Amino acid sequence: MTGGSVFASFVLSGYAGVYPDVTWRDYVRPGAQTTVRAIASRCLSEPGVLVSVLELLALSRDPVITASDPGTGPLGTRLAENVPPLTTEAPLLLAQGADDTLITTEIQEEFVDAVCDAGQQLDYRTYERRDHVGLVQPDSPLVPDLIAWTHDRFADVPVEPGCLRFGERP
């Protein structure tokens, strides 16, 4: 519940900031609005995220932050409008930290299967000993791979067709 509430705070902040028909008061119960707004103002990769978790835990007498089902009303409509298609004409590089507990390899592989089955040109790579944030740290082996892959796309180097799945990378 706590992790989901943290991410829900970010989602609601983004949607309320872009769509005037999505409002905080419609989706966050009054007793949690200050906390949810504070959480949405913090970065997940900074120590301040601990403050967010502590604030949510302080709501433990009533940990539910929602005033209504986010899948209904204007927010539900906007969420449905913003589901991306499974395929695009551009090739896609997707990287996964093998130790990611936020987006697990099992969840990611289900997505990979779906986009590959839909015909997306995909280069899927997993990296050992990397979690969600560690995958994009400066010392990550993804960084040189990503730079090289992107350089090749701008240089019009063709990609191999279909779905490429690379095993775990150190």
C-alpha positions as CSV (number, residue, x, y, z in Angstrom):
1,M,0.0,0.0,0.0
2,T,2.7,2.5,0.9
3,G,4.7,2.1,-2.4
4,G,1.5,2.3,-4.4
5,S,0.5,5.4,-2.6
6,V,3.8,7.0,-3.3
7,F,3.4,6.3,-7.0
8,A,-0.3,7.3,-7.0
9,S,0.8,10.7,-5.6
10,F,3.1,11.2,-8.6
11,V,0.5,10.1,-11.1
12,L,-2.2,12.3,-9.6
13,S,0.2,15.3,-9.5
14,G,1.0,14.9,-13.2
15,Y,-2.5,14.4,-14.3
16,A,-3.9,17.2,-12.1
17,G,-1.2,19.5,-13.5
18,V,-2.1,18.8,-17.1
19,Y,-5.8,18.2,-17.1
20,P,-8.1,20.7,-15.5
21,D,-10.9,18.2,-15.1
22,V,-8.7,16.0,-12.8
23,T,-8.5,17.5,-9.3
24,W,-6.8,16.5,-6.1
25,R,-10.1,17.0,-4.1
26,D,-11.9,14.4,-6.3
27,Y,-9.4,11.7,-5.7
28,V,-7.5,12.3,-2.5
29,R,-9.4,12.2,0.8
30,P,-9.1,15.5,2.7
31,G,-7.0,14.1,5.6
32,A,-4.3,12.9,3.2
33,Q,-4.1,15.8,0.7
34,T,-1.3,17.6,2.4
35,T,0.8,14.4,2.6
36,V,0.1,13.4,-0.9
37,R,1.0,16.8,-2.3
38,A,4.3,16.7,-0.3
39,I,5.1,13.2,-1.5
40,A,4.5,14.3,-5.2
41,S,7.0,17.1,-4.7
42,R,9.9,14.8,-3.9
43,C,12.3,12.7,-6.1
44,L,12.3,9.0,-5.6
45,S,16.0,8.7,-5.9
46,E,16.7,11.2,-3.1
47,P,16.7,10.6,0.6
48,G,13.5,12.7,0.9
49,V,11.6,9.7,-0.3
50,L,12.0,8.3,3.2
51,V,10.1,11.3,4.5
52,S,7.3,10.3,2.1
53,V,7.2,6.8,3.4
54,L,7.2,8.0,7.0
55,E,4.4,10.4,6.3
56,L,2.3,7.6,4.7
57,L,3.0,5.4,7.7
58,A,1.8,8.2,10.0
59,L,-1.5,7.8,8.3
60,S,-1.6,4.3,9.5
61,R,-4.9,4.7,11.4
62,D,-6.4,5.4,7.9
63,P,-3.8,4.5,5.3
64,V,-6.2,4.9,2.4
65,I,-5.4,8.1,0.5
66,T,-8.1,8.0,-2.1
67,A,-11.4,9.7,-1.9
68,S,-12.7,7.8,-4.9
69,D,-11.7,5.1,-7.3
70,P,-8.9,6.5,-9.6
71,G,-10.1,4.3,-12.4
72,T,-13.4,6.3,-12.6
73,G,-14.4,9.8,-13.6
74,P,-12.1,12.2,-15.3
75,L,-8.9,10.6,-14.0
76,G,-10.1,7.1,-15.3
77,T,-10.9,8.6,-18.7
78,R,-7.5,10.4,-18.9
79,L,-5.6,7.3,-17.8
80,A,-7.3,5.3,-20.5
81,E,-6.5,8.0,-23.1
82,N,-2.8,7.8,-22.2
83,V,-2.2,4.1,-22.6
84,P,0.5,3.9,-25.3
85,P,0.1,1.5,-28.2
86,L,2.1,-1.7,-28.0
87,T,4.0,-0.9,-31.2
88,T,5.7,2.1,-32.8
89,E,7.5,2.5,-36.1
90,A,10.7,3.3,-34.2
91,P,13.0,0.6,-32.8
92,L,12.9,0.2,-29.1
93,L,15.7,-0.5,-26.6
94,L,14.3,-1.8,-23.2
95,A,16.7,-2.3,-20.3
96,Q,15.9,-4.2,-17.1
97,G,17.8,-4.4,-13.9
98,A,17.9,-8.1,-12.9
99,D,17.6,-7.1,-9.2
100,D,14.7,-4.6,-9.7
101,T,12.0,-5.1,-7.1
102,L,9.9,-2.3,-8.4
103,I,9.4,-3.5,-12.0
104,T,10.3,-7.2,-11.6
105,T,11.8,-9.2,-14.5
106,E,8.7,-11.3,-14.5
107,I,6.5,-8.2,-15.1
108,Q,8.9,-6.8,-17.6
109,E,9.0,-10.1,-19.6
110,E,5.3,-10.2,-19.8
111,F,5.4,-6.8,-21.4
112,V,8.2,-7.8,-23.7
113,D,6.2,-10.9,-24.8
114,A,3.2,-8.6,-25.5
115,V,5.1,-6.1,-27.6
116,C,7.0,-8.8,-29.4
117,D,3.8,-10.7,-30.2
118,A,2.4,-7.4,-31.5
119,G,5.3,-7.0,-33.9
120,Q,7.4,-4.4,-32.2
121,Q,11.1,-4.2,-33.2
122,L,12.7,-4.6,-29.7
123,D,16.1,-4.9,-28.2
124,Y,15.6,-6.2,-24.7
125,R,18.5,-6.3,-22.3
126,T,18.8,-7.3,-18.6
127,Y,21.7,-6.3,-16.4
128,E,22.9,-8.3,-13.4
129,R,23.3,-6.7,-10.0
130,R,21.2,-3.7,-11.0
131,D,18.0,-2.6,-9.4
132,H,15.5,0.1,-10.5
133,V,17.6,3.2,-9.8
134,G,21.0,1.4,-10.1
135,L,20.4,0.6,-13.7
136,V,20.7,4.3,-14.6
137,Q,23.5,5.3,-12.3
138,P,26.7,6.6,-14.0
139,D,28.6,3.4,-13.4
140,S,25.9,1.2,-14.9
141,P,26.9,-1.0,-17.9
142,L,23.7,0.2,-19.5
143,V,25.1,3.7,-20.0
144,P,27.7,2.8,-22.7
145,D,25.2,0.4,-24.3
146,L,22.6,3.1,-24.4
147,I,24.9,5.7,-25.8
148,A,26.1,3.3,-28.5
149,W,22.6,2.2,-29.4
150,T,21.3,5.7,-29.6
151,H,24.4,6.8,-31.6
152,D,23.6,4.0,-34.1
153,R,20.0,5.1,-34.5
154,F,21.1,8.7,-35.3
155,A,23.7,7.3,-37.7
156,D,21.0,5.3,-39.5
157,V,22.6,2.0,-38.6
158,P,19.9,-0.6,-39.2
159,V,18.7,-2.6,-36.3
160,E,18.1,-6.4,-36.5
161,P,14.5,-7.1,-37.2
162,G,12.2,-8.7,-34.6
163,C,12.8,-9.1,-30.9
164,L,16.3,-9.5,-29.6
165,R,16.6,-10.8,-26.1
166,F,20.0,-10.6,-24.5
167,G,20.7,-12.6,-21.4
168,E,21.8,-11.0,-18.2
169,R,24.7,-8.6,-18.6
170,P,27.3,-7.9,-15.9
